[in-house]
């Protein structure tokens, strides 16, 4: 696996990792709040690497990317970050995977760049709203953690992050997995989490414009982003497909990696099917 630095929106330095077949269809993974590229370990180190070009980025403020104090409220900056990775790495029509907050980043990207440069979308427990509009789609246990997630008090922050991580899973994570996640969550400054949730936005206008293949991956026991969010997305994107994961929480790609990885083929299949249909119509 190789890593590199890409200059994103406003000149911020973004950490990007890549593995897999350089000639394969590219897949670009965007993680959620307080995460990093490591969360995609079960994809980046899987058989997907035999056939696909797998790329993951630390979103601004996370992982090994730069963590400015106040660069999180502008949708254009988020969109520019994604486009910078696509352009710098020469990704041809990548499939974009957005987990949790990553779903909002997908919408930011579409708002400013449209669908021209991408092949398809996968919202994984993903949101398309922020601020008050998203509250009905979030679990109450998650909302209750907000104060602790935003706290500058180290003890309170650490205790809240532990509760936050446990909320992701329907089944109790192993101690190894728990501390793996806790480690990289703790390097995200609280001011970054505040910045990410300082926005209030809705993207119904953007969802209505999507024509590329869309998969909505949702754990049936997700206690952070509720099933109602996926169903809402389906109502706005009629051609989207919902994939429901029983006995799974907020991280289907970790709790059920074999199924998750195989379903990425669904989006890629429909991408090529759309191309085929396009040429037939010509």
Secondary structure, DSSP 8 states (H G I E B T S, - for coil): -EEEEEE-GGG-EEEEEEEE-TTSEEEEEE--TT--GGGGHHHHTSTHHHHEEEEEE--TTSTTS---SS--S-HHHHHHHHHHHHHHTT-SSEEEEEETHHHHHHHHHHHHHTTTTEEEEEEES--S-BGGGGGGGB-HHHHTTHHHHH---HHHHHHHHHHHHHHH-SS---HHHHHHHHHHHTTS-HHHHHHHTT--B--HHHHTT--SEEEEEEETT-SSB-HHHHHHHHHHSTT-EEEEETT--S-HHHHTHHHHHHHHHHHHHHHHHHHHHHHHH-
